[in-house]
């Protein structure tokens, strides 16, 4: 808020509100500001009710009368770009004048830490961290026509009228505090368009997408349902919009750039709906139509398991955003990431790549190629799969080696690394042991850093092609290994074994090996599976299958020769391959996170591979669980929990739980799958009742 001399204003920082004594404006208006060219420019503020406020700038003089609520607003007619610093004057019962005001292009820049990451040292979590070539970037940052407006962190329950920030001219002294991605993006625009550029940076490291989203649309059910279900104050939906964005609106902007996602990474396709809500909300509140929105696809990072596939699912979701958000685009950066660093330091490549797309698509100014190779189709040719690409002239690899990070899928849904050869704008794939490829995927893991690029050196992003893996396809694994299926259970969302006992298909005695196959089919019809086989911990198959709650004793037992096969990518690469040590928790009762002496380890505060059954004080079944764990990696291989309730969903999972508990206890996620199946398989002698 600005004030003329001799005018006293009361400022309450708790709400960033003020009592008006004459015309006042929010902080987004100030010395050194940049106004958007070529479109109407809203100007607003507060004053004495009935006060006539006049704004004078660039030969225009426009007036408005303050309403009974003390608010006023007017619109300047579209302005022409100008780098000549001019006075912006506001007259009412007082006078406010802002100096060195220019007209050009204004962009809103938001997200989490990779947008917040400044050019110089000074990250809130690492005061010594700098971007790549920081010293060179800082020395060259002498741009009088580029200005930054850095919004201070602020959480608010309701939309505020103002934010805490001031406009700064870009100098070597000021640029160290500015977002590196935004700075390089703006520098590229400024040089190519030859106009002033203003960058409004409102970002906060570690934040989710929900708090940046304004409320107010009936379709945003996720927001309404979860408004208060968050652990941190700055994660609550709408609170950062309220505290760090609402006070900027409706300041005229050309568009928005967004670099966020790490905090939402595990959500996969749900992020698409949330992005639609975010952009729809921004556009609605700004009232400038479908202004451009461009995002950065996340870079490779292990997220604790470099072989996990959650990041690739998320990246593919980001790549689909332009299908659902008009006038939007994304930038692929998997060639400049660092698997061991969630904050890659090469921000110049990121900012320039995004700017090149914006220059071409928004301003019609082609400077450099920006389109990355995109897979358009797959054709099966016997034992080979041919993938075709667009934007792929000069398709090659950035290191001169064969293309990496391709995998093919067999009929059981298992993925195998593929040998890849480039043929024009196609890549031809084959894999040992796969005679009929069922599908293809590329850069499918958290740690994937593929080398495939087009002739302009731009990388291809993650994708998968081919028919989805159907439920039941993974049964080819136990059948081929000579197992007999003794139980096949299609799991309902709410499962109560005490009332509906799964049927057995056969009884086998003298069992020597037992295996459990869990299949989880997603909403698109693709099935993730895990097959865990081990030495039998009971001699008869009837003791190894699911039974009614009161007939199911609590089993805690170590098992030998554990072997695990999965197509999900959610298990560590070194999980048991044949001679592993495993542990089975098969309880019909309730259980607690308190640990036992066997096996060693476990966290008494979380449900994991070492929990303790607690038989009910009264007759009847408890929570119940069937869990297989790999002791070498202390990882849950598969989990089927909460199978004695007809009212609440059961818990299902492959690999480490995505929530608070590693063994999926209390996940209640069965409804997130289209279909769910557990089958039990055995090897032994003395089969009775075989189908």
PyMOL commands that set and color helices and strands:
alter all, ss='L'
color gray80, all
select helices_A, chain A and resi 113-116+134-140+175-177+180-193+210-212+221-225+233-235+239-244+246-248+262-267+270-286+310-324+347-361+475-480+541-543+549-551+670-672
alter helices_A, ss='H'
color red, helices_A
select strands_A, chain A and resi 10-12+17-19+34-36+41-46+52-57+60-65+71-76+82-91+95-111+143-150+167-170+196-203+255-259+292-296+328-331+374-381+384-390+396-397+406-409+415-417+419-423+426-430+439-442+452-453+463-466+484-490+507-508+511-521+527-535+555-566+577-587+590-592+612-614+625-630+635-641+651-654+675-684+687-688
alter strands_A, ss='S'
color yellow, strands_A
deselect
rebuild
show_as cartoon
